[in-house]
Amino acid sequence: MLVFVVGCARPAPEAPPPPLVVPTDEAPPEPAPAPVTIVEPTTPAEIPPPPPGPAPLLAVAPACGFPTGLPATRSAGGLTVPAVPGKRRYEFTGRLRSHTDGALSARSQRVWVGTPVPTFVPLASGTQELMLLDPTPNGYFAVYRDPYDASSCKLSGSKNCDNEVAAFDCSGKTLFRVPLKTFFSRKDHLELQDARFAGDVVYFNEACQSYSSGAGGKCSSLVALDPYARKVLWRSPALTSNNRFKVYDKYIVTGYGFTAEPDFLFVIRRSDGKVMQKVGVPSAHEDLIEGPGSIVAQMETGRGLLFTLEGFDGPSPKLVLQGMSERMPR
């Protein structure tokens, strides 16, 4: 829970005229103690909402409804998918957006914690396992990832792990299925941290696996891909996206940061990948939490930055910092 302390000063009321003092032999009464005001902690929802702003395009209701006829559990490789997914053991999983809980190596076991998975969505593609499943306006968008030491990549190496994106309509028809390895800008030092599907375009980042120096600074771009034509529409400059991002009608909010490297948030134009704004932050974000006309860059449990989204419906978008949350006990 994020707690923002918002205060505003009120003008002091005019002082009433002094009371008429009548001489008396009695001792004056003790002054009454000042009333005690108890202020309950507020939550972000209790903060006066900022002006209306753009809603993220991925905030859609599942068009297909709740899947029915699901077996109690299904499995593929090291992934187990219960009919009714449970909760993640840890609130945040770092830069990677994933709907699985568990280590990413082939010898480890992973449990599905995302939306219920319809039977027509495959749990694996070769050695790649389902990692993300987002509802879309007409079905589902799926992301698959190869675990370390399964086939395409090793935990101790720098070769890219294979990834695949796919989309399905509510009847189970496959709309597209595209391996991403041919669209990465290089064969090593890159990894996918987030992928989104909006407006018939797949957006994904080719993040640095570690320090950017390992790839000579040529990593962590955001990529826009037409999955039907299998064509890259644009690629943002390097070092602009190595963690989770949010897609809006005209712009994308993303960020880059790593240990001992500068940390930033970026506003990127969806039409061509141009960087419209670059904002320095004290630490790289782990998540982006949207609100009405605002977004919180969650840096760690109980700490984050609140920005309002200004001009996101026009040609000059800006993230405007409103404040930092208080640190809460873990």
C-alpha positions as CSV (number, residue, x, y, z in Angstrom):
1,M,0.0,0.0,0.0
2,L,1.4,3.4,-0.9
3,V,0.7,6.3,1.5
4,F,1.0,9.8,0.2
5,V,0.9,12.7,2.7
6,V,-0.9,15.6,1.1
7,G,-1.4,18.8,3.1
8,C,-2.6,22.3,2.4
9,A,-2.5,25.4,4.6
10,R,-5.8,27.1,5.4
11,P,-6.0,30.8,6.3
12,A,-6.4,31.5,10.0
13,P,-10.0,32.6,10.9
14,E,-10.4,36.1,12.2
15,A,-10.0,36.3,16.0
16,P,-13.2,37.0,17.9
17,P,-13.2,40.1,20.2
18,P,-11.8,39.5,23.7
19,P,-14.5,38.5,26.2
20,L,-15.6,41.0,28.9
21,V,-13.8,40.3,32.1
22,V,-15.9,40.7,35.3
23,P,-13.9,40.9,38.6
24,T,-14.6,38.0,40.9
25,D,-13.1,36.5,44.0
26,E,-13.2,33.0,42.5
27,A,-10.1,31.5,40.9
28,P,-10.3,31.4,37.2
29,P,-11.1,27.9,35.9
30,E,-8.4,25.7,34.3
31,P,-8.3,26.2,30.6
32,A,-9.9,23.3,28.7
33,P,-7.3,21.1,26.8
34,A,-7.1,21.6,23.1
35,P,-9.2,19.0,21.3
36,V,-7.3,16.0,19.9
37,T,-7.7,15.3,16.3
38,I,-7.0,11.8,15.1
39,V,-6.0,11.6,11.5
40,E,-6.4,8.2,9.9
41,P,-3.7,7.2,7.4
42,T,-4.8,7.9,3.9
43,T,-4.3,5.7,0.9
44,P,-3.7,6.8,-2.7
45,A,-7.5,6.3,-3.4
46,E,-8.3,9.0,-0.7
47,I,-6.0,11.6,-2.2
48,P,-8.1,14.1,-4.3
49,P,-7.9,12.6,-7.8
50,P,-5.9,14.5,-10.4
51,P,-7.5,15.8,-13.6
52,P,-8.9,13.0,-15.8
53,G,-6.3,11.6,-18.1
54,P,-5.8,8.8,-20.6
55,A,-6.5,5.2,-19.5
56,P,-4.0,2.5,-20.4
57,L,-5.1,0.6,-23.4
58,L,-4.6,-2.7,-21.7
59,A,-7.1,-2.0,-19.0
60,V,-9.8,-4.1,-20.7
61,A,-12.3,-6.6,-19.4
62,P,-11.8,-10.2,-20.6
63,A,-14.0,-10.4,-23.7
64,C,-14.2,-14.2,-23.5
65,G,-15.6,-14.5,-20.0
66,F,-14.3,-16.9,-17.4
67,P,-12.9,-20.1,-18.9
68,T,-15.0,-23.2,-18.2
69,G,-14.3,-26.9,-18.1
70,L,-10.8,-26.5,-16.9
71,P,-9.0,-29.5,-15.4
72,A,-7.8,-29.1,-11.8
73,T,-4.2,-28.7,-13.0
74,R,-2.2,-28.8,-16.2
75,S,1.5,-28.9,-16.7
76,A,4.2,-28.5,-19.3
77,G,7.9,-28.6,-18.7
78,G,8.4,-27.0,-15.3
79,L,5.2,-25.1,-15.4
80,T,2.0,-26.1,-13.4
81,V,-1.2,-24.3,-14.2
82,P,-4.1,-24.7,-11.7
83,A,-7.7,-24.1,-12.8
84,V,-7.9,-21.4,-10.1
85,P,-4.5,-19.6,-9.9
86,G,-3.2,-18.6,-6.5
87,K,-1.3,-15.6,-5.3
88,R,2.4,-14.8,-5.9
89,R,4.6,-15.5,-2.9
90,Y,6.3,-12.2,-3.3
91,E,4.7,-8.9,-4.2
92,F,7.3,-7.9,-6.7
93,T,9.5,-9.9,-9.0
94,G,11.9,-7.2,-10.1
95,R,12.1,-5.8,-13.7
96,L,10.5,-8.9,-15.3
97,R,6.7,-8.9,-15.9
98,S,5.6,-12.5,-15.5
99,H,2.5,-14.5,-14.5
100,T,4.6,-17.4,-13.1
101,D,6.0,-17.8,-9.7
102,G,9.4,-19.5,-9.4
103,A,12.9,-19.5,-10.7
104,L,13.5,-19.3,-14.5
105,S,15.9,-22.2,-14.8
106,A,14.9,-25.5,-16.4
107,R,15.5,-27.5,-13.3
108,S,13.1,-25.3,-11.2
109,Q,9.3,-25.6,-10.9
110,R,7.0,-22.7,-11.7
111,V,3.4,-22.1,-10.8
112,W,0.9,-20.0,-12.7
113,V,-0.4,-17.0,-10.8
114,G,-2.0,-15.1,-13.7
115,T,-5.5,-15.1,-15.2
116,P,-7.1,-18.5,-15.6
117,V,-5.8,-20.1,-18.8
118,P,-8.3,-21.4,-21.4
119,T,-7.7,-24.9,-22.7
120,F,-7.1,-23.6,-26.2
121,V,-4.0,-21.6,-25.0
122,P,-1.0,-23.9,-25.2
123,L,1.1,-24.0,-22.1
124,A,4.3,-24.5,-24.1
125,S,5.9,-24.0,-27.5
126,G,8.7,-26.5,-27.8
127,T,10.8,-26.0,-24.7
128,Q,9.4,-22.5,-24.2
129,E,6.8,-22.1,-21.4
130,L,3.9,-19.7,-21.1
131,M,5.1,-16.7,-19.2
132,L,2.4,-14.0,-19.7
133,L,-1.3,-14.1,-20.7
134,D,-3.1,-10.8,-21.1
135,P,-6.8,-10.6,-21.9
136,T,-7.5,-8.5,-25.0
137,P,-10.7,-6.9,-26.4
138,N,-11.3,-10.1,-28.5
139,G,-9.3,-12.8,-26.8
140,Y,-5.8,-13.3,-25.3
141,F,-2.2,-12.3,-25.9
142,A,0.4,-14.8,-24.8
143,V,4.2,-14.6,-24.3
144,Y,6.4,-17.7,-24.1
145,R,10.0,-17.9,-22.8
146,D,12.7,-20.5,-22.8
147,P,13.9,-21.3,-19.3
148,Y,17.7,-21.1,-18.7
149,D,19.5,-24.3,-19.6
150,A,16.5,-25.7,-21.4
151,S,17.8,-25.4,-25.0
152,S,18.4,-21.9,-26.4
153,C,20.3,-20.1,-23.5
154,K,22.3,-20.8,-20.4
155,L,22.1,-19.0,-17.1
156,S,25.9,-18.6,-17.1
157,G,26.1,-17.4,-20.7
158,S,25.1,-14.3,-22.7
159,K,23.2,-15.8,-25.6
160,N,19.6,-14.6,-25.8
161,C,16.8,-16.9,-24.6
162,D,14.1,-17.7,-27.2
163,N,10.8,-16.0,-26.9
164,E,7.5,-16.2,-28.8
165,V,4.3,-14.1,-28.9
166,A,0.9,-15.3,-29.9
167,A,-2.7,-14.2,-29.9
168,F,-6.0,-16.2,-29.8
169,D,-9.6,-15.2,-30.3
170,C,-12.3,-16.4,-27.9
171,S,-13.1,-19.4,-30.1
172,G,-9.5,-20.6,-29.8
173,K,-8.4,-19.6,-33.3
174,T,-4.7,-18.6,-33.5
175,L,-4.5,-15.0,-34.8
176,F,-0.7,-15.0,-35.0
177,R,2.3,-16.8,-33.5
178,V,5.7,-15.1,-34.0
179,P,9.2,-16.1,-32.7
180,L,10.9,-12.9,-31.5
181,K,14.6,-14.0,-31.9
182,T,14.7,-12.9,-35.5
183,F,13.6,-9.4,-34.5
184,F,16.1,-8.8,-31.7
185,S,18.8,-6.4,-32.8
186,R,21.6,-8.9,-31.7
187,K,22.0,-12.6,-30.7
188,D,23.5,-12.0,-27.3
189,H,23.3,-9.8,-24.2
190,L,19.5,-9.2,-24.6
191,E,16.4,-10.5,-22.8
192,L,12.7,-9.7,-22.8
193,Q,11.3,-8.1,-19.7
194,D,7.9,-7.1,-20.9
195,A,5.6,-7.4,-23.9
196,R,2.2,-5.8,-24.7
197,F,-0.3,-6.1,-27.5
198,A,-2.3,-3.0,-28.4
199,G,-3.8,-1.7,-31.6
200,D,-2.6,-4.8,-33.6
201,V,1.0,-4.0,-32.6
202,V,3.2,-6.0,-30.3
203,Y,5.5,-3.8,-28.1
204,F,8.4,-5.5,-26.4
205,N,11.8,-4.5,-24.9
206,E,15.2,-6.1,-25.7
207,A,16.7,-5.3,-22.3
208,C,20.3,-5.6,-21.3
209,Q,20.9,-8.8,-19.5
210,S,23.2,-7.1,-17.0
211,Y,25.3,-3.9,-17.1
212,S,24.9,-2.0,-20.4
213,S,28.6,-2.1,-20.9
214,G,28.4,-5.8,-21.5
215,A,26.6,-5.0,-24.8
216,G,28.6,-1.9,-25.5
217,G,25.6,0.2,-24.6
218,K,23.6,-1.3,-27.5
219,C,20.7,-2.8,-25.6
220,S,17.4,-1.9,-23.8
221,S,15.5,-0.5,-26.8
222,L,11.7,-0.7,-27.0
223,V,10.5,-2.4,-30.2
224,A,7.2,-2.0,-32.1
225,L,6.4,-5.1,-34.2
226,D,3.6,-5.8,-36.7
227,P,2.9,-9.5,-35.9
228,Y,0.8,-10.1,-39.0
229,A,3.3,-8.6,-41.5
230,R,6.2,-9.8,-39.2
231,K,7.9,-6.4,-39.6
232,V,9.6,-4.1,-37.1
233,L,7.8,-0.7,-37.2
234,W,10.3,1.1,-35.1
235,R,13.0,0.7,-32.4
236,S,13.6,3.3,-29.8
237,P,17.1,4.5,-28.9
238,A,19.2,2.2,-26.7
239,L,18.9,2.4,-22.9
240,T,15.2,3.5,-22.8
241,S,13.4,0.3,-21.7
242,N,14.6,-2.6,-19.5
243,N,11.6,-3.2,-17.3
244,R,7.8,-2.9,-17.3
245,F,6.0,-0.3,-19.4
246,K,2.5,1.0,-19.9
247,V,0.8,1.6,-23.3
248,Y,-1.5,4.6,-23.7
249,D,-3.5,5.9,-26.7
250,K,-0.6,8.0,-28.1
251,Y,2.3,7.3,-25.9
252,I,4.2,4.7,-23.9
253,V,5.7,5.2,-20.4
254,T,8.8,3.2,-19.9
255,G,12.1,3.3,-18.1
256,Y,15.7,2.3,-17.8
257,G,18.0,1.8,-14.9
258,F,20.5,-0.6,-13.3
259,T,22.9,-0.8,-10.5
260,A,25.5,2.0,-10.6
261,E,23.9,3.4,-13.8
262,P,21.6,6.4,-14.1
263,D,17.9,5.8,-13.8
264,F,15.2,7.4,-15.9
265,L,11.6,7.3,-17.0
266,F,10.7,8.0,-20.6
267,V,7.6,9.0,-22.6
268,I,7.8,7.5,-26.0
269,R,5.5,8.3,-29.0
270,R,3.7,5.2,-30.2
271,S,3.6,6.3,-33.9
272,D,7.4,6.3,-34.4
273,G,9.3,5.5,-31.2
274,K,10.5,9.1,-30.6
275,V,11.5,10.0,-27.0
276,M,9.2,12.9,-26.0
277,Q,10.4,13.2,-22.4
278,K,13.2,11.9,-20.1
279,V,12.8,12.2,-16.4
280,G,15.6,11.3,-13.9
281,V,14.5,9.2,-10.9
282,P,16.4,8.1,-7.8
283,S,16.0,4.4,-8.6
284,A,14.8,2.1,-11.4
285,H,11.1,1.2,-11.1
286,E,9.9,-2.4,-10.5
287,D,6.3,-1.6,-11.6
288,L,4.1,1.1,-13.0
289,I,0.7,1.5,-11.3
290,E,-1.8,3.6,-13.2
291,G,-4.5,5.8,-11.7
292,P,-7.0,8.4,-13.0
293,G,-4.7,10.8,-14.9
294,S,-1.7,9.6,-13.0
295,I,0.9,6.9,-12.7
296,V,3.1,5.6,-9.8
297,A,6.6,4.4,-10.5
298,Q,6.9,1.8,-7.8
299,M,10.6,1.4,-6.9
300,E,10.4,-1.0,-4.1
301,T,7.7,-2.2,-1.6
302,G,6.2,0.8,0.0
303,R,8.1,3.4,-2.0
304,G,7.3,5.1,-5.2
305,L,6.9,8.3,-7.2
306,L,3.5,9.8,-8.1
307,F,3.3,11.5,-11.5
308,T,0.4,13.1,-13.3
309,L,0.0,12.5,-17.0
310,E,-0.2,15.9,-18.6
311,G,-0.7,16.6,-22.3
312,F,-1.0,12.9,-23.1
313,D,-3.9,13.6,-25.5
314,G,-1.9,16.1,-27.5
315,P,1.6,16.7,-29.0
316,S,3.5,17.6,-25.9
317,P,3.1,14.9,-23.1
318,K,4.8,15.3,-19.8
319,L,5.1,13.3,-16.6
320,V,4.8,15.9,-13.8
321,L,6.1,14.8,-10.3
322,Q,3.6,15.3,-7.5
323,G,5.5,13.6,-4.6
324,M,7.1,10.5,-3.1
325,S,5.3,8.0,-1.0
326,E,6.4,7.3,2.5
327,R,8.4,4.1,3.2
328,M,6.2,1.5,4.7
329,P,7.3,-1.6,6.8
330,R,7.8,-4.7,4.7
